[in-house]
Amino acid sequence: MRKRRLGTRRIQNELKREYDCSLSRETIHKVLTKNNVKPLVTTRRIRKSFKRYERAIPGERIQMDTCKIAPGIYQYTAVDD
């Protein structure tokens, strides 16, 4: 299962679904470390800078939402991007 790059949680779910075998994640982790299988390392991509979305003129772009509260009663919401 590690060839498919599955972590302990996914291995636990597949064992339960395929073989109806309930093992804790800690037990699965112990078996993997006993067999010298390195744990999966997930890397998160860190954004260095954010792009601000701004318009030159206020009200140039407006996002509107309509919500029906009751028959004949509507709520209108507008957000100025």
Residue pairs with C-beta under 8 A, 6 or more apart in sequence:
1 11
1 14
2 32
2 37
5 40
6 14
6 40
7 39
7 40
8 25
8 28
8 29
8 32
9 25
11 28
12 23
12 24
12 25
12 28
15 21
15 22
15 23
15 28
16 22
29 39
32 39
33 39
53 81
55 61
55 81
58 80
59 80
61 80
61 81
62 78
62 79
62 80
62 81
63 78
63 79
63 81
64 76
64 77
64 78
64 79
65 76
65 77
65 78
65 79
66 74
66 75
66 76
66 77
67 74
67 75
67 77
68 74
69 75
